Every structure is written in structure tokens, then in C-alpha cells.
């Protein structure tokens, strides 16, 4: 029988518990400040509509 290590690793990862707040700290994730997201959207100056952008993925 052939076993694929990536599947067993995936199954192991699915069984692990994690603390979301700790993960945020470890990954240096911070929430957006009020208005920050809107400023980033303006700076991006994206002209295509969302459907076109998603289709490109």
C-alpha cells in the first residue's frame, strides 16, 4: 500500500488545536485602523471591476 506523507501531514494538522490570538501575535498581524483600508483602496487605483479581477485568478 502506498502512503502519501502530505496526506498524513494534512490529517495531523487538521487534528492540531491552535490559538488564533497567539497566531496573530506570531505572524505580526494587526487590525486595520479606521479609514486605513479605504486609503489603501484609493492608493491602489484599480480600474477593473471585481468580477474581472476574480476571473483573472
PDBQT receptor file of N, H, CA, C and O in Angstrom, charges set to zero:
ATOM      1  N   UNK A   1       0.841  -1.185   0.000  1.00  0.00    +0.000 N 
ATOM      2  CA  UNK A   1       0.000   0.000   0.000  1.00  0.00    +0.000 C 
ATOM      3  C   UNK A   1       0.884   1.245   0.000  1.00  0.00    +0.000 C 
ATOM      4  O   UNK A   1       1.846   1.338   0.763  1.00  0.00    +0.000 OA
ATOM      5  N   UNK A   2       0.549   2.185  -0.854  1.00  0.00    +0.000 N 
ATOM      6  H   UNK A   2      -0.232   2.109  -1.473  1.00  0.00    +0.000 HD
ATOM      7  CA  UNK A   2       1.319   3.424  -0.955  1.00  0.00    +0.000 C 
ATOM      8  C   UNK A   2       0.694   4.461  -0.022  1.00  0.00    +0.000 C 
ATOM      9  O   UNK A   2      -0.516   4.684  -0.049  1.00  0.00    +0.000 OA
ATOM     10  N   UNK A   3       1.531   5.087   0.800  1.00  0.00    +0.000 N 
ATOM     11  H   UNK A   3       2.514   4.906   0.821  1.00  0.00    +0.000 HD
ATOM     12  CA  UNK A   3       1.046   6.173   1.650  1.00  0.00    +0.000 C 
ATOM     13  C   UNK A   3       1.709   7.460   1.201  1.00  0.00    +0.000 C 
ATOM     14  O   UNK A   3       2.892   7.478   0.860  1.00  0.00    +0.000 OA
ATOM     15  N   UNK A   4       0.962   8.502   1.204  1.00  0.00    +0.000 N 
ATOM     16  H   UNK A   4       0.002   8.488   1.481  1.00  0.00    +0.000 HD
ATOM     17  CA  UNK A   4       1.483   9.798   0.801  1.00  0.00    +0.000 C 
ATOM     18  C   UNK A   4       1.714  10.650   2.044  1.00  0.00    +0.000 C 
ATOM     19  O   UNK A   4       0.771  10.965   2.771  1.00  0.00    +0.000 OA
ATOM     20  N   UNK A   5       2.953  11.016   2.283  1.00  0.00    +0.000 N 
ATOM     21  H   UNK A   5       3.718  10.760   1.692  1.00  0.00    +0.000 HD
ATOM     22  CA  UNK A   5       3.266  11.765   3.501  1.00  0.00    +0.000 C 
ATOM     23  C   UNK A   5       2.472  13.068   3.633  1.00  0.00    +0.000 C 
ATOM     24  O   UNK A   5       2.105  13.460   4.741  1.00  0.00    +0.000 OA
ATOM     25  N   UNK A   6       2.206  13.739   2.509  1.00  0.00    +0.000 N 
ATOM     26  H   UNK A   6       2.504  13.420   1.609  1.00  0.00    +0.000 HD
ATOM     27  CA  UNK A   6       1.493  15.016   2.616  1.00  0.00    +0.000 C 
ATOM     28  C   UNK A   6       0.071  14.831   3.135  1.00  0.00    +0.000 C 
ATOM     29  O   UNK A   6      -0.458  15.712   3.814  1.00  0.00    +0.000 OA
ATOM     30  N   UNK A   7      -0.552  13.701   2.826  1.00  0.00    +0.000 N 
ATOM     31  H   UNK A   7      -0.123  12.985   2.275  1.00  0.00    +0.000 HD
ATOM     32  CA  UNK A   7      -1.896  13.457   3.341  1.00  0.00    +0.000 C 
ATOM     33  C   UNK A   7      -1.865  13.183   4.838  1.00  0.00    +0.000 C 
ATOM     34  O   UNK A   7      -2.718  13.671   5.579  1.00  0.00    +0.000 OA
ATOM     35  N   UNK A   8      -0.894  12.412   5.279  1.00  0.00    +0.000 N 
ATOM     36  H   UNK A   8      -0.201  12.016   4.676  1.00  0.00    +0.000 HD
ATOM     37  CA  UNK A   8      -0.813  12.147   6.710  1.00  0.00    +0.000 C 
ATOM     38  C   UNK A   8      -0.469  13.429   7.456  1.00  0.00    +0.000 C 
ATOM     39  O   UNK A   8      -0.964  13.653   8.560  1.00  0.00    +0.000 OA
ATOM     40  N   UNK A   9       0.368  14.269   6.869  1.00  0.00    +0.000 N 
ATOM     41  H   UNK A   9       0.770  14.088   5.972  1.00  0.00    +0.000 HD
ATOM     42  CA  UNK A   9       0.700  15.550   7.484  1.00  0.00    +0.000 C 
ATOM     43  C   UNK A   9      -0.544  16.435   7.543  1.00  0.00    +0.000 C 
ATOM     44  O   UNK A   9      -0.790  17.096   8.552  1.00  0.00    +0.000 OA
ATOM     45  N   UNK A  10      -1.321  16.446   6.473  1.00  0.00    +0.000 N 
ATOM     46  H   UNK A  10      -1.121  15.909   5.653  1.00  0.00    +0.000 HD
ATOM     47  CA  UNK A  10      -2.546  17.238   6.448  1.00  0.00    +0.000 C 
ATOM     48  C   UNK A  10      -3.506  16.759   7.530  1.00  0.00    +0.000 C 
ATOM     49  O   UNK A  10      -4.101  17.570   8.239  1.00  0.00    +0.000 OA
ATOM     50  N   UNK A  11      -3.657  15.452   7.657  1.00  0.00    +0.000 N 
ATOM     51  H   UNK A  11      -3.173  14.793   7.080  1.00  0.00    +0.000 HD
ATOM     52  CA  UNK A  11      -4.547  14.895   8.681  1.00  0.00    +0.000 C 
ATOM     53  C   UNK A  11      -4.057  15.281  10.068  1.00  0.00    +0.000 C 
ATOM     54  O   UNK A  11      -4.857  15.606  10.945  1.00  0.00    +0.000 OA
ATOM     55  N   UNK A  12      -2.749  15.245  10.267  1.00  0.00    +0.000 N 
ATOM     56  H   UNK A  12      -2.099  14.981   9.555  1.00  0.00    +0.000 HD
ATOM     57  CA  UNK A  12      -2.173  15.627  11.556  1.00  0.00    +0.000 C 
ATOM     58  C   UNK A  12      -2.455  17.095  11.839  1.00  0.00    +0.000 C 
ATOM     59  O   UNK A  12      -2.814  17.462  12.958  1.00  0.00    +0.000 OA
ATOM     60  N   UNK A  13      -2.294  17.917  10.840  1.00  0.00    +0.000 N 
ATOM     61  H   UNK A  13      -2.002  17.620   9.931  1.00  0.00    +0.000 HD
ATOM     62  CA  UNK A  13      -2.542  19.347  11.020  1.00  0.00    +0.000 C 
ATOM     63  C   UNK A  13      -4.008  19.617  11.339  1.00  0.00    +0.000 C 
ATOM     64  O   UNK A  13      -4.315  20.513  12.125  1.00  0.00    +0.000 OA
ATOM     65  N   UNK A  14      -4.899  18.864  10.747  1.00  0.00    +0.000 N 
ATOM     66  H   UNK A  14      -4.650  18.136  10.109  1.00  0.00    +0.000 HD
ATOM     67  CA  UNK A  14      -6.317  19.048  10.999  1.00  0.00    +0.000 C 
ATOM     68  C   UNK A  14      -6.671  18.718  12.445  1.00  0.00    +0.000 C 
ATOM     69  O   UNK A  14      -7.622  19.274  12.994  1.00  0.00    +0.000 OA
ATOM     70  N   UNK A  15      -5.924  17.832  13.052  1.00  0.00    +0.000 N 
ATOM     71  H   UNK A  15      -5.152  17.380  12.606  1.00  0.00    +0.000 HD
ATOM     72  CA  UNK A  15      -6.204  17.418  14.417  1.00  0.00    +0.000 C 
ATOM     73  C   UNK A  15      -5.613  18.365  15.454  1.00  0.00    +0.000 C 
ATOM     74  O   UNK A  15      -6.043  18.363  16.607  1.00  0.00    +0.000 OA
ATOM     75  N   UNK A  16      -4.635  19.171  15.060  1.00  0.00    +0.000 N 
ATOM     76  H   UNK A  16      -4.285  19.172  14.124  1.00  0.00    +0.000 HD
ATOM     77  CA  UNK A  16      -3.988  20.077  15.997  1.00  0.00    +0.000 C 
ATOM     78  C   UNK A  16      -4.913  21.220  16.371  1.00  0.00    +0.000 C 
ATOM     79  O   UNK A  16      -5.698  21.690  15.548  1.00  0.00    +0.000 OA
ATOM     80  N   UNK A  17      -4.819  21.655  17.595  1.00  0.00    +0.000 N 
ATOM     81  H   UNK A  17      -4.182  21.273  18.264  1.00  0.00    +0.000 HD
ATOM     82  CA  UNK A  17      -5.561  22.820  18.051  1.00  0.00    +0.000 C 
ATOM     83  C   UNK A  17      -4.601  24.003  17.998  1.00  0.00    +0.000 C 
ATOM     84  O   UNK A  17      -3.390  23.840  18.151  1.00  0.00    +0.000 OA
ATOM     85  N   UNK A  18      -5.152  25.191  17.782  1.00  0.00    +0.000 N 
ATOM     86  H   UNK A  18      -6.136  25.323  17.658  1.00  0.00    +0.000 HD
ATOM     87  CA  UNK A  18      -4.299  26.361  17.803  1.00  0.00    +0.000 C 
ATOM     88  C   UNK A  18      -5.052  27.538  18.409  1.00  0.00    +0.000 C 
ATOM     89  O   UNK A  18      -6.282  27.556  18.451  1.00  0.00    +0.000 OA
ATOM     90  N   UNK A  19      -4.304  28.497  18.866  1.00  0.00    +0.000 N 
ATOM     91  H   UNK A  19      -3.305  28.483  18.832  1.00  0.00    +0.000 HD
ATOM     92  CA  UNK A  19      -4.857  29.701  19.479  1.00  0.00    +0.000 C 
ATOM     93  C   UNK A  19      -4.753  30.822  18.449  1.00  0.00    +0.000 C 
ATOM     94  O   UNK A  19      -3.653  31.244  18.093  1.00  0.00    +0.000 OA
ATOM     95  N   UNK A  20      -5.888  31.296  17.978  1.00  0.00    +0.000 N 
ATOM     96  H   UNK A  20      -6.781  30.953  18.267  1.00  0.00    +0.000 HD
ATOM     97  CA  UNK A  20      -5.912  32.315  16.938  1.00  0.00    +0.000 C 
ATOM     98  C   UNK A  20      -5.213  33.587  17.384  1.00  0.00    +0.000 C 
ATOM     99  O   UNK A  20      -4.481  34.194  16.601  1.00  0.00    +0.000 OA
ATOM    100  N   UNK A  21      -5.420  33.999  18.614  1.00  0.00    +0.000 N 
ATOM    101  H   UNK A  21      -6.014  33.506  19.250  1.00  0.00    +0.000 HD
ATOM    102  CA  UNK A  21      -4.775  35.222  19.105  1.00  0.00    +0.000 C 
ATOM    103  C   UNK A  21      -3.262  35.063  19.141  1.00  0.00    +0.000 C 
ATOM    104  O   UNK A  21      -2.539  36.000  18.802  1.00  0.00    +0.000 OA
ATOM    105  N   UNK A  22      -2.770  33.896  19.544  1.00  0.00    +0.000 N 
ATOM    106  H   UNK A  22      -3.358  33.135  19.819  1.00  0.00    +0.000 HD
ATOM    107  CA  UNK A  22      -1.337  33.635  19.554  1.00  0.00    +0.000 C 
ATOM    108  C   UNK A  22      -0.783  33.642  18.134  1.00  0.00    +0.000 C 
ATOM    109  O   UNK A  22       0.310  34.156  17.896  1.00  0.00    +0.000 OA
ATOM    110  N   UNK A  23      -1.526  33.079  17.197  1.00  0.00    +0.000 N 
ATOM    111  H   UNK A  23      -2.414  32.662  17.390  1.00  0.00    +0.000 HD
ATOM    112  CA  UNK A  23      -1.109  33.070  15.799  1.00  0.00    +0.000 C 
ATOM    113  C   UNK A  23      -0.991  34.494  15.259  1.00  0.00    +0.000 C 
ATOM    114  O   UNK A  23      -0.050  34.802  14.528  1.00  0.00    +0.000 OA
ATOM    115  N   UNK A  24      -1.933  35.356  15.613  1.00  0.00    +0.000 N 
ATOM    116  H   UNK A  24      -2.697  35.105  16.207  1.00  0.00    +0.000 HD
ATOM    117  CA  UNK A  24      -1.874  36.757  15.192  1.00  0.00    +0.000 C 
ATOM    118  C   UNK A  24      -0.604  37.425  15.701  1.00  0.00    +0.000 C 
ATOM    119  O   UNK A  24       0.044  38.175  14.971  1.00  0.00    +0.000 OA
ATOM    120  N   UNK A  25      -0.250  37.154  16.949  1.00  0.00    +0.000 N 
ATOM    121  H   UNK A  25      -0.776  36.545  17.542  1.00  0.00    +0.000 HD
ATOM    122  CA  UNK A  25       0.962  37.733  17.543  1.00  0.00    +0.000 C 
ATOM    123  C   UNK A  25       2.200  37.206  16.821  1.00  0.00    +0.000 C 
ATOM    124  O   UNK A  25       3.089  37.979  16.465  1.00  0.00    +0.000 OA
ATOM    125  N   UNK A  26       2.257  35.894  16.606  1.00  0.00    +0.000 N 
ATOM    126  H   UNK A  26       1.535  35.266  16.896  1.00  0.00    +0.000 HD
ATOM    127  CA  UNK A  26       3.421  35.288  15.956  1.00  0.00    +0.000 C 
ATOM    128  C   UNK A  26       3.600  35.769  14.527  1.00  0.00    +0.000 C 
ATOM    129  O   UNK A  26       4.730  35.915  14.061  1.00  0.00    +0.000 OA
ATOM    130  N   UNK A  27       2.497  36.019  13.821  1.00  0.00    +0.000 N 
ATOM    131  H   UNK A  27       1.579  35.900  14.199  1.00  0.00    +0.000 HD
ATOM    132  CA  UNK A  27       2.562  36.448  12.424  1.00  0.00    +0.000 C 
ATOM    133  C   UNK A  27       2.550  37.969  12.275  1.00  0.00    +0.000 C 
ATOM    134  O   UNK A  27       2.508  38.489  11.160  1.00  0.00    +0.000 OA
ATOM    135  N   UNK A  28       2.586  38.677  13.401  1.00  0.00    +0.000 N 
ATOM    136  H   UNK A  28       2.620  38.255  14.307  1.00  0.00    +0.000 HD
ATOM    137  CA  UNK A  28       2.588  40.145  13.407  1.00  0.00    +0.000 C 
ATOM    138  C   UNK A  28       1.381  40.710  12.663  1.00  0.00    +0.000 C 
ATOM    139  O   UNK A  28       1.501  41.671  11.902  1.00  0.00    +0.000 OA
ATOM    140  N   UNK A  29       0.232  40.111  12.888  1.00  0.00    +0.000 N 
ATOM    141  H   UNK A  29       0.134  39.331  13.506  1.00  0.00    +0.000 HD
ATOM    142  CA  UNK A  29      -0.998  40.554  12.245  1.00  0.00    +0.000 C 
ATOM    143  C   UNK A  29      -1.658  41.591  13.144  1.00  0.00    +0.000 C 
ATOM    144  O   UNK A  29      -1.803  41.382  14.348  1.00  0.00    +0.000 OA
ATOM    145  N   UNK A  30      -2.050  42.697  12.553  1.00  0.00    +0.000 N 
ATOM    146  H   UNK A  30      -1.932  42.867  11.575  1.00  0.00    +0.000 HD
ATOM    147  CA  UNK A  30      -2.740  43.732  13.322  1.00  0.00    +0.000 C 
ATOM    148  C   UNK A  30      -3.982  44.160  12.548  1.00  0.00    +0.000 C 
ATOM    149  O   UNK A  30      -4.003  44.105  11.319  1.00  0.00    +0.000 OA
ATOM    150  N   UNK A  31      -5.004  44.582  13.261  1.00  0.00    +0.000 N 
ATOM    151  H   UNK A  31      -4.987  44.627  14.260  1.00  0.00    +0.000 HD
ATOM    152  CA  UNK A  31      -6.217  45.025  12.572  1.00  0.00    +0.000 C 
ATOM    153  C   UNK A  31      -5.980  46.349  11.863  1.00  0.00    +0.000 C 
ATOM    154  O   UNK A  31      -5.072  47.100  12.218  1.00  0.00    +0.000 OA
ATOM    155  N   UNK A  32      -6.805  46.630  10.858  1.00  0.00    +0.000 N 
ATOM    156  H   UNK A  32      -7.543  46.019  10.570  1.00  0.00    +0.000 HD
ATOM    157  CA  UNK A  32      -6.724  47.914  10.184  1.00  0.00    +0.000 C 
ATOM    158  C   UNK A  32      -7.204  49.014  11.117  1.00  0.00    +0.000 C 
ATOM    159  O   UNK A  32      -8.150  48.822  11.881  1.00  0.00    +0.000 OA
ATOM    160  N   UNK A  33      -6.552  50.160  11.051  1.00  0.00    +0.000 N 
ATOM    161  H   UNK A  33      -5.784  50.315  10.431  1.00  0.00    +0.000 HD
ATOM    162  CA  UNK A  33      -7.023  51.339  11.767  1.00  0.00    +0.000 C 
ATOM    163  C   UNK A  33      -8.233  51.877  11.009  1.00  0.00    +0.000 C 
ATOM    164  O   UNK A  33      -8.362  51.638   9.808  1.00  0.00    +0.000 OA
ATOM    165  N   UNK A  34      -9.129  52.606  11.698  1.00  0.00    +0.000 N 
ATOM    166  H   UNK A  34      -9.024  52.800  12.674  1.00  0.00    +0.000 HD
ATOM    167  CA  UNK A  34     -10.285  53.177  10.993  1.00  0.00    +0.000 C 
ATOM    168  C   UNK A  34      -9.830  54.054   9.816  1.00  0.00    +0.000 C 
ATOM    169  O   UNK A  34      -8.998  54.946   9.980  1.00  0.00    +0.000 OA
ATOM    170  N   UNK A  35     -10.380  53.790   8.651  1.00  0.00    +0.000 N 
ATOM    171  H   UNK A  35     -11.056  53.065   8.518  1.00  0.00    +0.000 HD
ATOM    172  CA  UNK A  35     -10.050  54.560   7.456  1.00  0.00    +0.000 C 
ATOM    173  C   UNK A  35      -8.826  54.061   6.703  1.00  0.00    +0.000 C 
ATOM    174  O   UNK A  35      -8.614  54.458   5.557  1.00  0.00    +0.000 OA
ATOM    175  N   UNK A  36      -8.016  53.205   7.312  1.00  0.00    +0.000 N 
ATOM    176  H   UNK A  36      -8.188  52.883   8.243  1.00  0.00    +0.000 HD
ATOM    177  CA  UNK A  36      -6.784  52.727   6.672  1.00  0.00    +0.000 C 
ATOM    178  C   UNK A  36      -7.081  51.909   5.413  1.00  0.00    +0.000 C 
ATOM    179  O   UNK A  36      -6.416  52.081   4.392  1.00  0.00    +0.000 OA
ATOM    180  N   UNK A  37      -8.072  51.023   5.482  1.00  0.00    +0.000 N 
ATOM    181  H   UNK A  37      -8.612  50.883   6.312  1.00  0.00    +0.000 HD
ATOM    182  CA  UNK A  37      -8.417  50.193   4.335  1.00  0.00    +0.000 C 
ATOM    183  C   UNK A  37      -8.905  51.051   3.173  1.00  0.00    +0.000 C 
ATOM    184  O   UNK A  37      -8.538  50.807   2.024  1.00  0.00    +0.000 OA
ATOM    185  N   UNK A  38      -9.719  52.040   3.464  1.00  0.00    +0.000 N 
ATOM    186  H   UNK A  38     -10.017  52.238   4.397  1.00  0.00    +0.000 HD
ATOM    187  CA  UNK A  38     -10.218  52.926   2.412  1.00  0.00    +0.000 C 
ATOM    188  C   UNK A  38      -9.062  53.672   1.730  1.00  0.00    +0.000 C 
ATOM    189  O   UNK A  38      -9.075  53.850   0.512  1.00  0.00    +0.000 OA
ATOM    190  N   UNK A  39      -8.071  54.106   2.507  1.00  0.00    +0.000 N 
ATOM    191  H   UNK A  39      -8.060  53.961   3.496  1.00  0.00    +0.000 HD
ATOM    192  CA  UNK A  39      -6.900  54.787   1.936  1.00  0.00    +0.000 C 
ATOM    193  C   UNK A  39      -6.123  53.846   1.014  1.00  0.00    +0.000 C 
ATOM    194  O   UNK A  39      -5.678  54.252  -0.060  1.00  0.00    +0.000 OA
ATOM    195  N   UNK A  40      -5.963  52.605   1.431  1.00  0.00    +0.000 N 
ATOM    196  H   UNK A  40      -6.324  52.275   2.303  1.00  0.00    +0.000 HD
ATOM    197  CA  UNK A  40      -5.246  51.630   0.601  1.00  0.00    +0.000 C 
ATOM    198  C   UNK A  40      -5.983  51.373  -0.700  1.00  0.00    +0.000 C 
ATOM    199  O   UNK A  40      -5.363  51.232  -1.754  1.00  0.00    +0.000 OA
ATOM    200  N   UNK A  41      -7.317  51.310  -0.628  1.00  0.00    +0.000 N 
ATOM    201  H   UNK A  41      -7.821  51.424   0.228  1.00  0.00    +0.000 HD
ATOM    202  CA  UNK A  41      -8.120  51.092  -1.824  1.00  0.00    +0.000 C 
ATOM    203  C   UNK A  41      -7.951  52.256  -2.799  1.00  0.00    +0.000 C 
ATOM    204  O   UNK A  41      -7.805  52.052  -4.004  1.00  0.00    +0.000 OA
ATOM    205  N   UNK A  42      -7.971  53.470  -2.268  1.00  0.00    +0.000 N 
ATOM    206  H   UNK A  42      -8.089  53.635  -1.289  1.00  0.00    +0.000 HD
ATOM    207  CA  UNK A  42      -7.775  54.647  -3.128  1.00  0.00    +0.000 C 
ATOM    208  C   UNK A  42      -6.387  54.641  -3.756  1.00  0.00    +0.000 C 
ATOM    209  O   UNK A  42      -6.243  54.940  -4.941  1.00  0.00    +0.000 OA
ATOM    210  N   UNK A  43      -5.373  54.307  -2.979  1.00  0.00    +0.000 N 
ATOM    211  H   UNK A  43      -5.490  54.064  -2.016  1.00  0.00    +0.000 HD
ATOM    212  CA  UNK A  43      -3.997  54.294  -3.477  1.00  0.00    +0.000 C 
ATOM    213  C   UNK A  43      -3.801  53.231  -4.547  1.00  0.00    +0.000 C 
ATOM    214  O   UNK A  43      -2.989  53.411  -5.455  1.00  0.00    +0.000 OA
ATOM    215  N   UNK A  44      -4.528  52.134  -4.454  1.00  0.00    +0.000 N 
ATOM    216  H   UNK A  44      -5.188  51.988  -3.716  1.00  0.00    +0.000 HD
ATOM    217  CA  UNK A  44      -4.375  51.053  -5.430  1.00  0.00    +0.000 C 
ATOM    218  C   UNK A  44      -4.864  51.483  -6.802  1.00  0.00    +0.000 C 
ATOM    219  O   UNK A  44      -4.350  51.009  -7.815  1.00  0.00    +0.000 OA
ATOM    220  N   UNK A  45      -5.839  52.365  -6.853  1.00  0.00    +0.000 N 
ATOM    221  H   UNK A  45      -6.257  52.750  -6.030  1.00  0.00    +0.000 HD
ATOM    222  CA  UNK A  45      -6.372  52.906  -8.103  1.00  0.00    +0.000 C 
ATOM    223  C   UNK A  45      -6.694  51.788  -9.108  1.00  0.00    +0.000 C 
ATOM    224  O   UNK A  45      -6.232  51.811 -10.249  1.00  0.00    +0.000 OA
ATOM    225  N   UNK A  46      -7.484  50.823  -8.666  1.00  0.00    +0.000 N 
ATOM    226  H   UNK A  46      -7.860  50.804  -7.739  1.00  0.00    +0.000 HD
ATOM    227  CA  UNK A  46      -7.869  49.687  -9.506  1.00  0.00    +0.000 C 
ATOM    228  C   UNK A  46      -9.051  50.098 -10.370  1.00  0.00    +0.000 C 
ATOM    229  O   UNK A  46     -10.059  50.584  -9.858  1.00  0.00    +0.000 OA
ATOM    230  N   UNK A  47      -8.932  49.905 -11.667  1.00  0.00    +0.000 N 
ATOM    231  H   UNK A  47      -8.113  49.510 -12.083  1.00  0.00    +0.000 HD
ATOM    232  CA  UNK A  47      -9.979  50.321 -12.588  1.00  0.00    +0.000 C 
ATOM    233  C   UNK A  47     -10.889  49.169 -13.016  1.00  0.00    +0.000 C 
ATOM    234  O   UNK A  47     -12.031  49.407 -13.411  1.00  0.00    +0.000 OA
ATOM    235  N   UNK A  48     -10.409  47.930 -12.945  1.00  0.00    +0.000 N 
ATOM    236  H   UNK A  48      -9.482  47.737 -12.624  1.00  0.00    +0.000 HD
ATOM    237  CA  UNK A  48     -11.218  46.787 -13.352  1.00  0.00    +0.000 C 
ATOM    238  C   UNK A  48     -12.285  46.497 -12.297  1.00  0.00    +0.000 C 
ATOM    239  O   UNK A  48     -12.096  46.768 -11.112  1.00  0.00    +0.000 OA
ATOM    240  N   UNK A  49     -13.409  45.939 -12.753  1.00  0.00    +0.000 N 
ATOM    241  H   UNK A  49     -13.562  45.719 -13.716  1.00  0.00    +0.000 HD
ATOM    242  CA  UNK A  49     -14.428  45.569 -11.781  1.00  0.00    +0.000 C 
ATOM    243  C   UNK A  49     -14.032  44.265 -11.095  1.00  0.00    +0.000 C 
ATOM    244  O   UNK A  49     -13.165  43.537 -11.579  1.00  0.00    +0.000 OA
ATOM    245  N   UNK A  50     -14.667  43.980  -9.978  1.00  0.00    +0.000 N 
ATOM    246  H   UNK A  50     -15.372  44.571  -9.585  1.00  0.00    +0.000 HD
ATOM    247  CA  UNK A  50     -14.313  42.832  -9.156  1.00  0.00    +0.000 C 
ATOM    248  C   UNK A  50     -14.428  41.514  -9.911  1.00  0.00    +0.000 C 
ATOM    249  O   UNK A  50     -13.573  40.642  -9.753  1.00  0.00    +0.000 OA
ATOM    250  N   UNK A  51     -15.460  41.351 -10.725  1.00  0.00    +0.000 N 
ATOM    251  H   UNK A  51     -16.154  42.059 -10.854  1.00  0.00    +0.000 HD
ATOM    252  CA  UNK A  51     -15.641  40.104 -11.475  1.00  0.00    +0.000 C 
ATOM    253  C   UNK A  51     -14.469  39.854 -12.428  1.00  0.00    +0.000 C 
ATOM    254  O   UNK A  51     -14.006  38.721 -12.560  1.00  0.00    +0.000 OA
ATOM    255  N   UNK A  52     -13.997  40.898 -13.082  1.00  0.00    +0.000 N 
ATOM    256  H   UNK A  52     -14.373  41.819 -12.975  1.00  0.00    +0.000 HD
ATOM    257  CA  UNK A  52     -12.854  40.768 -13.999  1.00  0.00    +0.000 C 
ATOM    258  C   UNK A  52     -11.593  40.375 -13.239  1.00  0.00    +0.000 C 
ATOM    259  O   UNK A  52     -10.831  39.517 -13.686  1.00  0.00    +0.000 OA
ATOM    260  N   UNK A  53     -11.381  41.007 -12.091  1.00  0.00    +0.000 N 
ATOM    261  H   UNK A  53     -12.000  41.703 -11.729  1.00  0.00    +0.000 HD
ATOM    262  CA  UNK A  53     -10.200  40.690 -11.290  1.00  0.00    +0.000 C 
ATOM    263  C   UNK A  53     -10.245  39.243 -10.790  1.00  0.00    +0.000 C 
ATOM    264  O   UNK A  53      -9.236  38.539 -10.828  1.00  0.00    +0.000 OA
ATOM    265  N   UNK A  54     -11.411  38.807 -10.323  1.00  0.00    +0.000 N 
ATOM    266  H   UNK A  54     -12.230  39.379 -10.292  1.00  0.00    +0.000 HD
ATOM    267  CA  UNK A  54     -11.548  37.434  -9.831  1.00  0.00    +0.000 C 
ATOM    268  C   UNK A  54     -11.384  36.411 -10.949  1.00  0.00    +0.000 C 
ATOM    269  O   UNK A  54     -10.832  35.333 -10.729  1.00  0.00    +0.000 OA
ATOM    270  N   UNK A  55     -11.860  36.743 -12.140  1.00  0.00    +0.000 N 
ATOM    271  H   UNK A  55     -12.308  37.619 -12.318  1.00  0.00    +0.000 HD
ATOM    272  CA  UNK A  55     -11.722  35.833 -13.282  1.00  0.00    +0.000 C 
ATOM    273  C   UNK A  55     -10.244  35.646 -13.645  1.00  0.00    +0.000 C 
ATOM    274  O   UNK A  55      -9.860  34.595 -14.158  1.00  0.00    +0.000 OA
ATOM    275  N   UNK A  56      -9.426  36.651 -13.381  1.00  0.00    +0.000 N 
ATOM    276  H   UNK A  56      -9.738  37.504 -12.964  1.00  0.00    +0.000 HD
ATOM    277  CA  UNK A  56      -8.009  36.566 -13.665  1.00  0.00    +0.000 C 
ATOM    278  C   UNK A  56      -7.252  35.645 -12.740  1.00  0.00    +0.000 C 
ATOM    279  O   UNK A  56      -6.123  35.248 -13.030  1.00  0.00    +0.000 OA
ATOM    280  N   UNK A  57      -7.872  35.308 -11.629  1.00  0.00    +0.000 N 
ATOM    281  H   UNK A  57      -8.789  35.631 -11.394  1.00  0.00    +0.000 HD
ATOM    282  CA  UNK A  57      -7.204  34.406 -10.679  1.00  0.00    +0.000 C 
ATOM    283  C   UNK A  57      -7.338  33.000 -11.206  1.00  0.00    +0.000 C 
ATOM    284  O   UNK A  57      -6.855  32.057 -10.579  1.00  0.00    +0.000 OA
TER     285      UNK A  57
